[in-house]
Amino acid sequence: MPTTDFNEVLLENADFLKPFAINLTRDSEAANDLYQETLYKALANKEKYNVGTNIKAWLFTIMRNIFINDYRRKAKQKTIFDNTSNDYLINLKQASVSNAAESDLRIKEIYAAIHQLPEIFKVPFQLYFDGYKYQEIADVLAEPLGTVKSRIHFARKLLKERLNRF
């Protein structure tokens, strides 16, 4: 199809794109940008259009793909712009210092709570806590896999009750 014929067909069918752009973006400025970019891409890729096919559907597909790609690109950008004078809040975590004494106390409380568990729950939980997999624990204790999972679950439940601050 010659370029002039394609341009005429494109201009005849371009008006149908504006309402679709507004429907997608819900913003007139963004819709105008999407409309213009769609026409640009259509002109840049006119050799990919198959003569005799539905040009409206081709243009709608181009517009929808541009919209989806822009949406995904914006979703990936998690940039925070803070123009206020309290810039220190953005970097607050970098300025904080961990309290090793407090962490040590919590760890001691956790180990004490584990030590107070009934033996039937403590042994499988300690093995799990040490990094063994359920099947390995079941093999070591010569217990069925479901029993081991159940005992570890109940151990967690008991620990959660005892350590309600965490």
TORPA-4810 file (N, C-alpha, C, O; in nm, 3 decimals):
<nodes>
NODE_1_0.085_-0.117_0.000_0.000_0.000_0.000_0.090_0.123_0.000_0.180_0.135_0.083_M
NODE_2_0.065_0.214_-0.091_0.146_0.337_-0.095_0.126_0.419_0.033_0.025_0.408_0.102_P
NODE_3_0.226_0.501_0.063_0.225_0.579_0.186_0.107_0.675_0.191_0.045_0.691_0.296_T
NODE_4_0.075_0.738_0.079_-0.037_0.834_0.080_-0.170_0.765_0.107_-0.255_0.818_0.178_T
NODE_5_-0.188_0.645_0.051_-0.312_0.570_0.076_-0.320_0.528_0.222_-0.426_0.536_0.284_D
NODE_6_-0.209_0.484_0.276_-0.208_0.443_0.417_-0.239_0.562_0.507_-0.315_0.549_0.603_F
NODE_7_-0.180_0.677_0.478_-0.205_0.797_0.559_-0.352_0.836_0.556_-0.408_0.874_0.659_N
NODE_8_-0.416_0.826_0.438_-0.558_0.859_0.428_-0.644_0.763_0.511_-0.734_0.806_0.583_E
NODE_9_-0.615_0.634_0.499_-0.691_0.534_0.576_-0.669_0.555_0.725_-0.762_0.541_0.804_V
NODE_10_-0.547_0.588_0.762_-0.515_0.611_0.903_-0.592_0.730_0.957_-0.650_0.723_1.065_L
NODE_11_-0.593_0.840_0.883_-0.664_0.960_0.928_-0.815_0.939_0.934_-0.882_0.997_1.020_L
NODE_12_-0.869_0.858_0.844_-1.013_0.830_0.845_-1.053_0.753_0.971_-1.163_0.771_1.023_E
NODE_13_-0.964_0.669_1.021_-0.996_0.583_1.135_-0.936_0.630_1.266_-0.955_0.565_1.368_N
NODE_14_-0.865_0.740_1.266_-0.798_0.787_1.386_-0.894_0.844_1.490_-0.867_0.838_1.609_A
NODE_15_-1.008_0.898_1.445_-1.101_0.959_1.539_-1.161_0.859_1.637_-1.203_0.897_1.746_D
NODE_16_-1.165_0.734_1.600_-1.219_0.631_1.689_-1.125_0.600_1.805_-1.164_0.536_1.903_F
NODE_17_-1.002_0.644_1.794_-0.903_0.615_1.897_-0.915_0.706_2.019_-0.884_0.664_2.130_L
NODE_18_-0.961_0.829_1.998_-0.965_0.925_2.110_-1.054_0.878_2.226_-1.009_0.883_2.340_K
NODE_19_-1.177_0.833_2.201_-1.258_0.785_2.314_-1.196_0.663_2.384_-1.207_0.649_2.506_P
NODE_20_-1.132_0.578_2.307_-1.068_0.460_2.366_-0.951_0.503_2.454_-0.929_0.445_2.560_F
NODE_21_-0.876_0.602_2.410_-0.763_0.652_2.490_-0.811_0.713_2.620_-0.751_0.691_2.726_A
NODE_22_-0.919_0.790_2.614_-0.975_0.849_2.736_-1.026_0.741_2.830_-1.010_0.751_2.951_I
NODE_23_-1.088_0.640_2.773_-1.138_0.528_2.854_-1.023_0.455_2.924_-1.039_0.412_3.038_N
NODE_24_-0.911_0.440_2.859_-0.796_0.371_2.919_-0.729_0.455_3.028_-0.700_0.406_3.136_L
NODE_25_-0.706_0.581_2.998_-0.625_0.665_3.087_-0.705_0.740_3.192_-0.653_0.769_3.300_T
NODE_26_-0.829_0.771_3.163_-0.914_0.852_3.253_-0.857_0.992_3.276_-0.885_1.056_3.378_R
NODE_27_-0.778_1.038_3.180_-0.716_1.171_3.190_-0.699_1.224_3.048_-0.642_1.156_2.962_D
NODE_28_-0.749_1.345_3.023_-0.747_1.398_2.886_-0.605_1.423_2.836_-0.577_1.396_2.719_S
NODE_29_-0.515_1.473_2.921_-0.377_1.497_2.877_-0.306_1.366_2.845_-0.239_1.354_2.743_E
NODE_30_-0.321_1.269_2.934_-0.258_1.138_2.910_-0.320_1.072_2.788_-0.251_1.002_2.713_A
NODE_31_-0.451_1.093_2.767_-0.517_1.036_2.649_-0.462_1.097_2.521_-0.442_1.026_2.423_A
NODE_32_-0.438_1.228_2.522_-0.380_1.292_2.403_-0.240_1.237_2.374_-0.205_1.213_2.259_N
NODE_33_-0.160_1.218_2.479_-0.026_1.161_2.461_-0.034_1.020_2.405_0.042_0.984_2.315_D
NODE_34_-0.126_0.940_2.459_-0.142_0.803_2.412_-0.190_0.801_2.267_-0.144_0.719_2.187_L
NODE_35_-0.281_0.890_2.232_-0.332_0.901_2.095_-0.219_0.935_1.998_-0.205_0.872_1.893_Y
NODE_36_-0.138_1.035_2.034_-0.027_1.075_1.948_0.076_0.965_1.933_0.128_0.941_1.824_Q
NODE_37_0.107_0.898_2.042_0.206_0.791_2.034_0.155_0.675_1.950_0.232_0.610_1.879_E
NODE_38_0.025_0.650_1.958_-0.034_0.543_1.877_-0.022_0.576_1.728_0.016_0.490_1.647_T
NODE_39_-0.055_0.698_1.693_-0.044_0.738_1.552_0.101_0.733_1.505_0.129_0.691_1.392_L
NODE_40_0.192_0.774_1.591_0.334_0.769_1.556_0.379_0.625_1.530_0.446_0.596_1.431_Y
NODE_41_0.340_0.535_1.621_0.380_0.394_1.604_0.316_0.333_1.480_0.377_0.252_1.411_K
NODE_42_0.193_0.373_1.452_0.126_0.321_1.333_0.200_0.367_1.207_0.221_0.289_1.114_A
NODE_43_0.238_0.494_1.205_0.312_0.545_1.089_0.450_0.480_1.079_0.498_0.449_0.969_L
NODE_44_0.514_0.460_1.193_0.648_0.401_1.191_0.645_0.254_1.151_0.744_0.201_1.101_A
NODE_45_0.531_0.188_1.171_0.521_0.045_1.142_0.418_0.015_1.033_0.354_-0.090_1.035_N
NODE_46_0.402_0.108_0.939_0.299_0.089_0.836_0.326_-0.032_0.747_0.233_-0.088_0.689_K
NODE_47_0.451_-0.073_0.737_0.482_-0.191_0.655_0.432_-0.320_0.721_0.421_-0.422_0.653_E
NODE_48_0.402_-0.316_0.851_0.352_-0.434_0.922_0.200_-0.449_0.908_0.145_-0.553_0.942_K
NODE_49_0.134_-0.346_0.858_-0.011_-0.354_0.839_-0.040_-0.435_0.714_0.017_-0.412_0.608_Y
NODE_50_-0.130_-0.532_0.729_-0.171_-0.616_0.617_-0.292_-0.552_0.548_-0.396_-0.532_0.611_N
NODE_51_-0.278_-0.520_0.421_-0.384_-0.454_0.345_-0.505_-0.546_0.341_-0.494_-0.666_0.317_V
NODE_52_-0.621_-0.487_0.365_-0.745_-0.563_0.361_-0.789_-0.610_0.500_-0.902_-0.658_0.514_G
NODE_53_-0.705_-0.597_0.602_-0.745_-0.634_0.737_-0.807_-0.514_0.806_-0.804_-0.402_0.754_T
NODE_54_-0.863_-0.536_0.921_-0.932_-0.432_0.996_-0.831_-0.336_1.058_-0.762_-0.370_1.154_N
NODE_55_-0.824_-0.216_1.003_-0.725_-0.119_1.052_-0.762_-0.066_1.191_-0.674_-0.032_1.270_I
NODE_56_-0.893_-0.059_1.220_-0.934_-0.013_1.353_-0.883_-0.109_1.460_-0.829_-0.066_1.562_K
NODE_57_-0.899_-0.236_1.437_-0.851_-0.335_1.534_-0.699_-0.327_1.549_-0.647_-0.341_1.659_A
NODE_58_-0.629_-0.304_1.439_-0.483_-0.292_1.442_-0.443_-0.171_1.526_-0.352_-0.178_1.607_W
NODE_59_-0.512_-0.058_1.505_-0.481_0.063_1.581_-0.518_0.048_1.729_-0.444_0.093_1.816_L
NODE_60_-0.632_-0.016_1.757_-0.671_-0.039_1.896_-0.568_-0.127_1.967_-0.536_-0.104_2.084_F
NODE_61_-0.517_-0.226_1.897_-0.416_-0.315_1.956_-0.287_-0.239_1.986_-0.226_-0.258_2.091_T
NODE_62_-0.247_-0.154_1.894_-0.127_-0.072_1.917_-0.147_0.015_2.040_-0.059_0.023_2.127_I
NODE_63_-0.263_0.082_2.049_-0.289_0.171_2.161_-0.292_0.094_2.293_-0.232_0.137_2.392_M
NODE_64_-0.359_-0.017_2.294_-0.368_-0.097_2.417_-0.230_-0.144_2.461_-0.198_-0.140_2.580_R
NODE_65_-0.147_-0.189_2.368_-0.012_-0.235_2.402_0.075_-0.122_2.456_0.152_-0.143_2.549_N
NODE_66_0.063_-0.005_2.397_0.139_0.111_2.448_0.095_0.142_2.590_0.178_0.165_2.678_I
NODE_67_-0.037_0.143_2.613_-0.089_0.172_2.746_-0.040_0.071_2.848_0.004_0.109_2.957_F
NODE_68_-0.046_-0.057_2.816_-0.002_-0.163_2.907_0.147_-0.151_2.936_0.189_-0.163_3.051_I
NODE_69_0.226_-0.128_2.833_0.371_-0.115_2.853_0.405_0.005_2.942_0.492_-0.005_3.028_N
NODE_70_0.336_0.117_2.920_0.359_0.236_3.004_0.318_0.209_3.149_0.386_0.250_3.242_D
NODE_71_0.206_0.139_3.166_0.158_0.107_3.300_0.259_0.019_3.373_0.290_0.043_3.490_Y
NODE_72_0.310_-0.081_3.305_0.409_-0.170_3.367_0.538_-0.096_3.398_0.599_-0.119_3.502_R
NODE_73_0.579_-0.008_3.310_0.701_0.070_3.332_0.686_0.159_3.455_0.778_0.170_3.536_R
NODE_74_0.570_0.223_3.468_0.545_0.310_3.584_0.536_0.230_3.713_0.578_0.277_3.818_K
NODE_75_0.481_0.110_3.705_0.468_0.027_3.825_0.605_-0.017_3.874_0.625_-0.034_3.995_A
NODE_76_0.700_-0.036_3.784_0.834_-0.076_3.824_0.913_0.037_3.886_1.005_0.014_3.965_K
NODE_77_0.878_0.159_3.850_0.949_0.275_3.903_0.892_0.308_4.040_0.780_0.359_4.051_Q
NODE_78_0.967_0.281_4.142_0.922_0.309_4.279_1.002_0.425_4.336_1.049_0.419_4.450_K
NODE_79_1.016_0.529_4.257_1.095_0.644_4.299_1.011_0.735_4.387_0.896_0.766_4.356_T
NODE_80_1.069_0.776_4.498_1.001_0.867_4.589_1.064_1.003_4.576_1.185_1.019_4.593_I
NODE_81_0.981_1.101_4.546_1.029_1.238_4.539_0.979_1.311_4.663_0.859_1.319_4.689_F
NODE_82_1.073_1.363_4.739_1.038_1.433_4.862_1.099_1.572_4.855_1.221_1.588_4.865_D
NODE_83_1.015_1.670_4.840_1.063_1.808_4.829_1.052_1.884_4.960_1.076_2.004_4.965_N
NODE_84_1.016_1.814_5.067_1.000_1.882_5.195_1.134_1.896_5.264_1.236_1.841_5.221_T
NODE_85_1.133_1.972_5.374_1.257_1.996_5.446_1.295_1.879_5.536_1.406_1.878_5.589_S
NODE_86_1.207_1.782_5.553_1.237_1.671_5.642_1.294_1.552_5.564_1.242_1.440_5.573_N
NODE_87_1.399_1.576_5.490_1.463_1.472_5.410_1.521_1.361_5.496_1.544_1.250_5.447_D
NODE_88_1.545_1.389_5.622_1.605_1.288_5.708_1.515_1.166_5.724_1.565_1.059_5.758_Y
NODE_89_1.383_1.178_5.702_1.293_1.065_5.718_1.318_0.956_5.613_1.297_0.838_5.640_L
NODE_90_1.363_0.996_5.495_1.391_0.898_5.390_1.507_0.809_5.431_1.505_0.688_5.407_I
NODE_91_1.607_0.866_5.492_1.727_0.792_5.530_1.730_0.758_5.679_1.837_0.736_5.735_N
NODE_92_1.614_0.754_5.741_1.607_0.730_5.885_1.668_0.596_5.923_1.737_0.587_6.025_L
NODE_93_1.644_0.494_5.844_1.694_0.361_5.876_1.847_0.356_5.872_1.909_0.280_5.947_K
NODE_94_1.908_0.436_5.787_2.054_0.437_5.777_2.117_0.498_5.900_2.228_0.462_5.937_Q
NODE_95_2.047_0.590_5.965_2.103_0.658_6.081_2.080_0.581_6.211_2.144_0.609_6.312_A
NODE_96_1.990_0.483_6.209_1.961_0.410_6.332_2.071_0.310_6.362_2.134_0.255_6.272_S
NODE_97_2.092_0.289_6.489_2.195_0.195_6.535_2.124_0.081_6.606_2.037_0.105_6.690_V
NODE_98_2.160_-0.040_6.574_2.096_-0.153_6.640_2.148_-0.168_6.782_2.264_-0.138_6.811_S
NODE_99_2.062_-0.214_6.869_2.095_-0.232_7.008_2.125_-0.380_7.029_2.033_-0.461_7.040_N
NODE_100_2.252_-0.415_7.036_2.293_-0.555_7.048_2.247_-0.616_7.179_2.214_-0.734_7.184_A
NODE_101_2.245_-0.537_7.286_2.203_-0.590_7.416_2.057_-0.631_7.413_2.021_-0.736_7.466_A
NODE_102_1.974_-0.549_7.352_1.832_-0.582_7.342_1.811_-0.706_7.257_1.729_-0.791_7.291_E
NODE_103_1.885_-0.717_7.146_1.874_-0.834_7.060_1.918_-0.960_7.134_1.854_-1.065_7.121_S
NODE_104_2.025_-0.950_7.210_2.072_-1.065_7.287_1.969_-1.110_7.389_1.949_-1.230_7.408_D
NODE_105_1.902_-1.015_7.454_1.798_-1.049_7.551_1.683_-1.122_7.484_1.630_-1.219_7.538_L
NODE_106_1.643_-1.075_7.367_1.534_-1.140_7.295_1.572_-1.282_7.253_1.492_-1.374_7.264_R
NODE_107_1.693_-1.298_7.207_1.738_-1.431_7.166_1.741_-1.524_7.286_1.702_-1.641_7.276_I
NODE_108_1.788_-1.475_7.400_1.789_-1.556_7.522_1.648_-1.594_7.563_1.625_-1.707_7.606_K
NODE_109_1.552_-1.502_7.550_1.413_-1.533_7.582_1.359_-1.641_7.489_1.287_-1.731_7.533_E
NODE_110_1.393_-1.633_7.362_1.346_-1.733_7.266_1.403_-1.870_7.299_1.330_-1.969_7.299_I
NODE_111_1.534_-1.876_7.327_1.595_-2.005_7.361_1.538_-2.061_7.491_1.520_-2.182_7.503_Y
NODE_112_1.509_-1.975_7.588_1.450_-2.020_7.714_1.310_-2.076_7.688_1.273_-2.178_7.745_A
NODE_113_1.233_-2.011_7.604_1.099_-2.059_7.572_1.106_-2.192_7.498_1.024_-2.280_7.522_A
NODE_114_1.203_-2.208_7.408_1.220_-2.336_7.337_1.257_-2.445_7.437_1.207_-2.557_7.429_I
NODE_115_1.344_-2.413_7.531_1.389_-2.511_7.631_1.273_-2.556_7.721_1.275_-2.668_7.770_H
NODE_116_1.173_-2.470_7.742_1.060_-2.502_7.828_0.951_-2.583_7.756_0.856_-2.627_7.820_Q
NODE_117_0.965_-2.602_7.626_0.865_-2.680_7.553_0.866_-2.825_7.602_0.970_-2.875_7.645_L
NODE_118_0.751_-2.892_7.596_0.751_-3.036_7.627_0.844_-3.111_7.531_0.859_-3.074_7.415_P
NODE_119_0.906_-3.215_7.580_1.008_-3.289_7.505_0.955_-3.337_7.369_1.029_-3.338_7.271_E
NODE_120_0.830_-3.375_7.365_0.771_-3.428_7.241_0.770_-3.323_7.129_0.778_-3.357_7.011_I
NODE_121_0.759_-3.194_7.168_0.759_-3.085_7.070_0.897_-3.023_7.054_0.932_-2.974_6.946_F
NODE_122_0.975_-3.024_7.162_1.104_-2.955_7.162_1.204_-3.017_7.065_1.269_-2.945_6.989_K
NODE_123_1.216_-3.148_7.065_1.317_-3.214_6.982_1.293_-3.190_6.834_1.386_-3.149_6.764_V
NODE_124_1.171_-3.214_6.781_1.151_-3.186_6.638_1.168_-3.038_6.604_1.220_-3.003_6.497_P
NODE_125_1.123_-2.950_6.696_1.134_-2.808_6.668_1.280_-2.764_6.666_1.319_-2.683_6.581_F
NODE_126_1.361_-2.814_6.758_1.503_-2.777_6.760_1.573_-2.823_6.632_1.656_-2.751_6.577_Q
NODE_127_1.540_-2.942_6.587_1.599_-2.990_6.462_1.556_-2.901_6.345_1.637_-2.868_6.258_L
NODE_128_1.428_-2.865_6.344_1.379_-2.777_6.238_1.445_-2.640_6.248_1.483_-2.581_6.146_Y
NODE_129_1.459_-2.590_6.370_1.521_-2.460_6.395_1.667_-2.461_6.351_1.721_-2.359_6.309_F
NODE_130_1.732_-2.578_6.362_1.872_-2.591_6.321_1.888_-2.607_6.170_2.001_-2.609_6.120_D
NODE_131_1.778_-2.617_6.098_1.786_-2.617_5.953_1.756_-2.749_5.885_1.770_-2.760_5.764_G
NODE_132_1.717_-2.848_5.960_1.683_-2.977_5.899_1.548_-2.967_5.831_1.462_-2.889_5.872_Y
NODE_133_1.531_-3.047_5.726_1.404_-3.050_5.655_1.311_-3.148_5.725_1.355_-3.234_5.802_K
NODE_134_1.182_-3.134_5.697_1.083_-3.219_5.763_1.114_-3.368_5.745_1.109_-3.445_5.841_Y
NODE_135_1.147_-3.407_5.623_1.172_-3.549_5.596_1.295_-3.598_5.672_1.296_-3.711_5.721_Q
NODE_136_1.397_-3.515_5.681_1.517_-3.553_5.755_1.484_-3.570_5.904_1.535_-3.663_5.968_E
NODE_137_1.402_-3.484_5.958_1.363_-3.494_6.098_1.283_-3.621_6.121_1.302_-3.692_6.220_I
NODE_138_1.192_-3.650_6.028_1.111_-3.771_6.039_1.200_-3.896_6.035_1.174_-3.992_6.107_A
NODE_139_1.302_-3.895_5.952_1.393_-4.009_5.945_1.474_-4.025_6.072_1.491_-4.136_6.122_D
NODE_140_1.524_-3.914_6.127_1.605_-3.918_6.249_1.521_-3.967_6.367_1.568_-4.049_6.447_V
NODE_141_1.398_-3.919_6.378_1.313_-3.954_6.492_1.232_-4.081_6.469_1.163_-4.129_6.559_L
NODE_142_1.240_-4.136_6.349_1.164_-4.256_6.312_1.015_-4.234_6.336_0.946_-4.321_6.390_A
NODE_143_0.966_-4.120_6.295_0.825_-4.083_6.308_0.769_-4.055_6.169_0.845_-4.022_6.078_E
NODE_144_0.638_-4.068_6.153_0.578_-4.032_6.024_0.593_-3.882_5.996_0.601_-3.801_6.089_P
NODE_145_0.597_-3.847_5.869_0.618_-3.708_5.829_0.508_-3.617_5.883_0.537_-3.507_5.929_L
NODE_146_0.383_-3.662_5.878_0.271_-3.582_5.928_0.281_-3.554_6.077_0.245_-3.446_6.123_G
NODE_147_0.331_-3.651_6.152_0.348_-3.634_6.296_0.452_-3.527_6.325_0.433_-3.443_6.413_T
NODE_148_0.561_-3.531_6.251_0.668_-3.432_6.270_0.616_-3.292_6.238_0.641_-3.198_6.313_V
NODE_149_0.546_-3.278_6.127_0.490_-3.147_6.089_0.393_-3.097_6.195_0.394_-2.979_6.230_K
NODE_150_0.311_-3.186_6.246_0.213_-3.150_6.348_0.282_-3.103_6.476_0.242_-3.003_6.535_S
NODE_151_0.384_-3.174_6.519_0.455_-3.139_6.642_0.527_-3.004_6.627_0.529_-2.924_6.720_R
NODE_152_0.585_-2.980_6.512_0.652_-2.851_6.489_0.549_-2.739_6.488_0.574_-2.630_6.539_I
NODE_153_0.433_-2.766_6.428_0.326_-2.666_6.427_0.282_-2.632_6.569_0.267_-2.514_6.602_H
NODE_154_0.260_-2.733_6.651_0.218_-2.708_6.789_0.327_-2.640_6.870_0.298_-2.558_6.958_F
NODE_155_0.453_-2.672_6.841_0.564_-2.604_6.910_0.563_-2.456_6.875_0.582_-2.372_6.963_A
NODE_156_0.541_-2.423_6.749_0.533_-2.282_6.709_0.418_-2.211_6.779_0.430_-2.097_6.825_R
NODE_157_0.306_-2.282_6.787_0.187_-2.224_6.851_0.215_-2.195_6.999_0.178_-2.089_7.049_K
NODE_158_0.278_-2.289_7.068_0.313_-2.269_7.209_0.412_-2.154_7.226_0.399_-2.072_7.317_L
NODE_159_0.510_-2.148_7.137_0.609_-2.040_7.144_0.544_-1.904_7.119_0.580_-1.805_7.182_L
NODE_160_0.451_-1.901_7.027_0.382_-1.775_6.997_0.305_-1.725_7.118_0.300_-1.605_7.145_K
NODE_161_0.245_-1.818_7.191_0.171_-1.778_7.313_0.267_-1.727_7.419_0.236_-1.629_7.487_E
NODE_162_0.380_-1.790_7.434_0.476_-1.752_7.538_0.552_-1.624_7.503_0.587_-1.545_7.590_R
NODE_163_0.575_-1.605_7.376_0.650_-1.488_7.331_0.556_-1.395_7.256_0.578_-1.366_7.138_L
NODE_164_0.452_-1.349_7.320_0.351_-1.271_7.252_0.398_-1.134_7.207_0.326_-1.065_7.134_N
NODE_165_0.516_-1.093_7.248_0.568_-0.962_7.202_0.618_-0.968_7.059_0.625_-0.864_6.994_R
NODE_166_0.651_-1.084_7.009_0.712_-1.095_6.876_0.606_-1.115_6.774_0.636_-1.127_6.655_F
</nodes>
